């Protein structure tokens, strides 16, 4: 059992390694992927599963965030079609009639996708804490374009990780590096400096900051 757990951890750590090449928070990205994977399986083969239908109704549907996430996913994956969404969502009409008249009927109050997201987020936070406990991996994160978002920085702090101090110093340095990169992009946008090459962090600076604050 311990050997299997170790293999799973190594696989998840490998997923974090992959995300360090991308703009954004690796914890956010992997959490979102876990939810999208579930959505994909749901609409590919499980929409008629009685357990899924029961969970959907027990949760009073999905929350607005996850209804939108499903819409975005189905738009990106037209091969899944929209029949599954029609089948699943049609179960809601009796509840919706009550919601029109009664404000206490809270659609999506027990959203299953929220629970899946929370579980995935907790798992990846723990894996990331294990990740930064290794000096080599911590240095790899430091040098990467990836940046753990403000929300997850605070969550790591609250989990009282022994390596948080070193991680926080890296977060500060990443912010300073980002500030300098954005200043450089502005400077190079001047026609007098237009021939100077723009680095990746300079060109992506606004997106990195946006992702940090999501």
Beta strands, then each sheet from edge to edge (+ up, - down):
end
